[in-house]
Amino acid sequence: MKAYKTLLFDVDETLLDFKAAEKQALSLLFKEQGFPLTEDVKVRYKEINDRLWQAYESGELARDEVVNTRFSLLLKEYGKEADGARLQESYKSYLEQGHDLIDGAFSLIEKLSNYYDLYVVTNGISSTQYKRLKDSKLYPFFKDIFVSEDTGFQKPMKEYFNYVFKRIQGHNLAQTLIIGDSLSADIKGGLAAGIDTCWFNRDGKHNKGIVPTYEIAKLDELYNLLLTSPSVR
């Protein structure tokens, strides 16, 4: 096992339960709008949202285009015109309330902070991610937080990782590991940036050909995996 010094952690579906936060935020938003949030609407929202974020990751769309159009595009399919930017502001305020932790996240981060330099690398909205990390009590364990909105780039872009690496004092590619749930953003981005990767695959997803350095199904497996590293004393 290599000796790591720097651990880069994704946030959503890696440390914080984004699905739970999203479910609550959508429920509150659609209740506010007086529009029924049926299973069909949920499925269609996910399809539209996933497509837009994939376009963002590939550099085809700006973040504002994603968040300010997804709800208007969705409701337009159901015959309702809506101000996408205004709906986004309401959704963001609801989403910020969601900070449920993935099982084992707090204890893992607390323990690892004694041995490694921990950083957050996340795509998303800066104010939302900072609030959720602070409310979850994880924030103090990280040396810095890198949100795509602040960097001007996003995972998996190499420019994003270059931005991060330049701001980590004494950074060494060989001593860096990224941990995340997304093959397309975290693992693909980490591989392209020349660092080792750990895919957090708690749902048993099929690997689409992007091969990580390590793969775990539970967060505590990461601690056990790193126990063999000379970095742990």
C-alpha angles and dihedrals in degrees: 000000000000122000108250126195103172125051119189115200129198114215115209114072089354103068103354127046100242094173091061092046092047093048092053094044094050092048092052094043096051091044088054090051094047089235120134114246098213125175089255091055091048092052093047092048090053092050093050094042094048092048092051095047091049088054088050093051090051091049095248095117135033118238092248090055090055100048098036097051107036096083096041090049090050097048092044088064088060094048097260124123113212142172101250095195093052092047089050091056091053092046091049092053090053094043092054089064092064114089105141111153126234109245110280096008099119097045091045095051092043092054097041092051088070092062109024143043104250125204135175119232112184142155113223146065115332100219092047095050094045093050094048092048091049094046091049090053091235096109099086093058094064125083091208142353121225113194119181092231090062097042098050089230135072141212126302092029113109088222089063092055092044088054090052096045093051089058097050109087113234092001117186120192092208091056096049129097127182120207120197147133099234120087092190098048111022104028099034090044094048093049092050090049091054100247134119118264138210118199114210100209104172094154095053094243122183114258109240095207099284102121117208124204089239137008128204134180097197129036095235088063088069092059091048090048092051093047088084091055117105086228090077115078 
